[in-house]
Amino acid sequence: GNSVTQMEGPVTLSEEAFLTINCTYTATGYPSLFWYVQYPGEGLQLLLKATKADDKGSNKGFEATYRKETTSFHLEKGSVQVSDSAVYFCALNGGSEKLVFGKGTKLTVNP
Amino acid sequence: NAGVTQTPKFRVLKTGQSMTLLCAQDMNHEYMYWYRQDPGMGLRLIHYSVGEGTTAKGEVPDGYNVSRLKKQNFLLGLESAAPSQTSVYFCASSYDRHYNSPLHFGNGTRLTVT
């Protein structure tokens, strides 16, 4: 079945550091890939998505590229801010009603 | 803009008690979902609905029931609560199948079963 594996946290960075959160997936066919973010005390919200190979999703300075050859969708940001502290979830949809989530990576950014 | 509203925000139940969690959305979305979030487990789909009057099982449906009598509301019921159902429950909705349109989440209901 479809599955998502993302790097275990927590990740702690200083402000303006470079961020990478790794995400790899297993799926049949050509899934759509997503990153959701959960700020403290809130529900998840879509951060970015990519629906086909080589697509790059981007939003709020975050980027992720759909790499079919390595089955990866790593999240990157060049310079993190304290306000980026949150839990980040990689997710996959293989065309059904079910969105499969990774376990989440908690990011803390210190000033 | 209310979006997706979940009630209650917190609840403590004793084993064997029943309760209903209410989810309401004001975006005229067709699709609605109930997830549970547990530490180290990510989010797991309990039940979902693709339109008014429809429901379907997700990944972990046992011990839960749902109803979608009105398009804007999606109810999650626990008939006989168990400690294993201690979790944070999230409702979500989307305009279209969620690979075409994003999920909009509520802020969650934290349930503790003692």
HADDOCK unambig.tbl for C-alpha pairs under 7 A between the chains (distance, minus, plus):
assign (segid A and resid 32 and name CA) (segid B and resid 99 and name CA) 6.26 0.50 0.50
assign (segid A and resid 41 and name CA) (segid B and resid 107 and name CA) 6.83 0.50 0.50
assign (segid A and resid 42 and name CA) (segid B and resid 107 and name CA) 4.58 0.50 0.50
assign (segid A and resid 43 and name CA) (segid B and resid 105 and name CA) 5.18 0.50 0.50
assign (segid A and resid 43 and name CA) (segid B and resid 106 and name CA) 5.36 0.50 0.50
assign (segid A and resid 43 and name CA) (segid B and resid 107 and name CA) 4.37 0.50 0.50
assign (segid A and resid 43 and name CA) (segid B and resid 108 and name CA) 6.20 0.50 0.50
assign (segid A and resid 44 and name CA) (segid B and resid 105 and name CA) 5.75 0.50 0.50
assign (segid A and resid 45 and name CA) (segid B and resid 104 and name CA) 6.45 0.50 0.50
assign (segid A and resid 45 and name CA) (segid B and resid 105 and name CA) 6.66 0.50 0.50
assign (segid A and resid 46 and name CA) (segid B and resid 102 and name CA) 6.27 0.50 0.50
assign (segid A and resid 46 and name CA) (segid B and resid 103 and name CA) 7.00 0.50 0.50
assign (segid A and resid 93 and name CA) (segid B and resid 99 and name CA) 6.23 0.50 0.50
assign (segid A and resid 97 and name CA) (segid B and resid 97 and name CA) 6.70 0.50 0.50
assign (segid A and resid 101 and name CA) (segid B and resid 42 and name CA) 6.08 0.50 0.50
assign (segid A and resid 101 and name CA) (segid B and resid 43 and name CA) 5.98 0.50 0.50
assign (segid A and resid 102 and name CA) (segid B and resid 42 and name CA) 5.66 0.50 0.50
assign (segid A and resid 103 and name CA) (segid B and resid 40 and name CA) 5.64 0.50 0.50
assign (segid A and resid 103 and name CA) (segid B and resid 41 and name CA) 5.11 0.50 0.50
assign (segid A and resid 103 and name CA) (segid B and resid 42 and name CA) 3.72 0.50 0.50
assign (segid A and resid 104 and name CA) (segid B and resid 42 and name CA) 5.80 0.50 0.50
